[in-house]
Amino acid sequence: MSVVYDWVGSLNLTPKHFSLSVLPGKPIYPDETIVRFSGMTLSMIEQDEPLPLSSCDYEISFYDGTDEPELFDDTIVESSLSEEG
């Protein structure tokens, strides 16, 4: 469905934030398969906030290569090469 959202969002007359749905109050999320809604008429509903990319409630984090979360460090350390040059 993300391609459909991209296409609808590219139209000049659309609101800034919107959702697509078949049933009122139940949005279709961009990560859903388009095949599920084949042949159906979708409604576009204006939203105050952008629709999340997925209906799943999960957090995205980046793996830094360690197994111990307490070792995570988001500071940037200058390399010794930049001090020599």
C-alpha positions as a Markdown table, in Angstrom:
| # | Residue | x | y | z |
|---|---|---|---|---|
| 1 | Met | 0.0 | 0.0 | 0.0 |
| 2 | Ser | 3.0 | 2.3 | 0.4 |
| 3 | Val | 3.0 | 2.9 | -3.4 |
| 4 | Val | -0.7 | 3.9 | -3.3 |
| 5 | Tyr | 0.1 | 6.3 | -0.5 |
| 6 | Asp | 3.0 | 7.8 | -2.5 |
| 7 | Trp | 0.7 | 8.2 | -5.6 |
| 8 | Val | -2.2 | 9.8 | -3.7 |
| 9 | Gly | 0.2 | 12.0 | -1.8 |
| 10 | Ser | 1.8 | 13.2 | -5.0 |
| 11 | Leu | -1.6 | 14.7 | -6.3 |
| 12 | Asn | -1.8 | 18.5 | -5.9 |
| 13 | Leu | -5.3 | 18.6 | -4.4 |
| 14 | Thr | -4.6 | 16.2 | -1.5 |
| 15 | Pro | -4.2 | 17.3 | 2.2 |
| 16 | Lys | -0.8 | 17.2 | 3.8 |
| 17 | His | -1.7 | 14.3 | 6.1 |
| 18 | Phe | -4.3 | 11.7 | 5.2 |
| 19 | Ser | -5.2 | 8.0 | 5.6 |
| 20 | Leu | -6.9 | 5.6 | 3.2 |
| 21 | Ser | -9.6 | 3.3 | 4.5 |
| 22 | Val | -12.4 | 0.9 | 3.4 |
| 23 | Leu | -14.3 | 1.1 | 6.7 |
| 24 | Pro | -14.7 | 4.5 | 8.5 |
| 25 | Gly | -12.3 | 4.9 | 11.4 |
| 26 | Lys | -10.1 | 1.9 | 10.4 |
| 27 | Pro | -7.1 | 3.1 | 8.4 |
| 28 | Ile | -5.1 | 1.0 | 5.9 |
| 29 | Tyr | -1.5 | 1.2 | 6.9 |
| 30 | Pro | 1.3 | 1.6 | 4.2 |
| 31 | Asp | 2.9 | -1.7 | 5.2 |
| 32 | Glu | -0.3 | -3.8 | 4.3 |
| 33 | Thr | -0.4 | -5.7 | 1.0 |
| 34 | Ile | -2.2 | -4.1 | -1.8 |
| 35 | Val | -3.7 | -7.5 | -2.9 |
| 36 | Arg | -6.0 | -7.4 | 0.2 |
| 37 | Phe | -7.8 | -4.3 | -1.1 |
| 38 | Ser | -7.9 | -5.2 | -4.8 |
| 39 | Gly | -11.1 | -4.1 | -6.5 |
| 40 | Met | -12.3 | -2.1 | -3.4 |
| 41 | Thr | -13.1 | 1.6 | -3.3 |
| 42 | Leu | -10.9 | 3.4 | -0.8 |
| 43 | Ser | -11.8 | 6.6 | 1.0 |
| 44 | Met | -9.2 | 9.3 | 1.7 |
| 45 | Ile | -9.6 | 10.9 | 5.1 |
| 46 | Glu | -7.7 | 14.1 | 6.1 |
| 47 | Gln | -5.6 | 13.7 | 9.3 |
| 48 | Asp | -4.0 | 16.2 | 11.6 |
| 49 | Glu | -0.9 | 14.0 | 12.1 |
| 50 | Pro | 0.8 | 11.6 | 9.6 |
| 51 | Leu | -0.2 | 8.0 | 9.6 |
| 52 | Pro | 2.4 | 5.6 | 11.1 |
| 53 | Leu | 4.1 | 3.4 | 8.4 |
| 54 | Ser | 2.9 | 0.3 | 10.3 |
| 55 | Ser | 0.1 | -0.7 | 12.7 |
| 56 | Cys | 2.7 | -2.6 | 14.8 |
| 57 | Asp | 3.8 | -0.9 | 17.9 |
| 58 | Tyr | 7.6 | -1.5 | 17.9 |
| 59 | Glu | 10.7 | 0.6 | 18.4 |
| 60 | Ile | 13.4 | 0.8 | 15.8 |
| 61 | Ser | 17.0 | 0.8 | 17.2 |
| 62 | Phe | 20.4 | 0.3 | 15.6 |
| 63 | Tyr | 22.7 | -2.5 | 16.6 |
| 64 | Asp | 26.3 | -1.3 | 17.4 |
| 65 | Gly | 27.9 | -4.8 | 17.3 |
| 66 | Thr | 28.0 | -5.4 | 21.1 |
| 67 | Asp | 26.0 | -7.9 | 23.1 |
| 68 | Glu | 25.8 | -5.8 | 26.2 |
| 69 | Pro | 23.3 | -2.9 | 26.1 |
| 70 | Glu | 25.1 | -1.1 | 29.0 |
| 71 | Leu | 28.1 | -0.7 | 26.7 |
| 72 | Phe | 26.1 | 1.4 | 24.2 |
| 73 | Asp | 27.7 | 4.8 | 23.8 |
| 74 | Asp | 26.4 | 7.5 | 21.5 |
| 75 | Thr | 29.4 | 9.8 | 21.8 |
| 76 | Ile | 31.7 | 10.4 | 18.8 |
| 77 | Val | 35.4 | 10.0 | 19.5 |
| 78 | Glu | 37.8 | 11.8 | 17.3 |
| 79 | Ser | 40.3 | 9.5 | 15.7 |
| 80 | Ser | 44.1 | 10.0 | 16.3 |
| 81 | Leu | 44.5 | 10.5 | 12.6 |
| 82 | Ser | 42.7 | 13.8 | 12.7 |
| 83 | Glu | 45.0 | 15.1 | 15.4 |
| 84 | Glu | 48.2 | 14.2 | 13.4 |
| 85 | Gly | 47.1 | 16.0 | 10.2 |
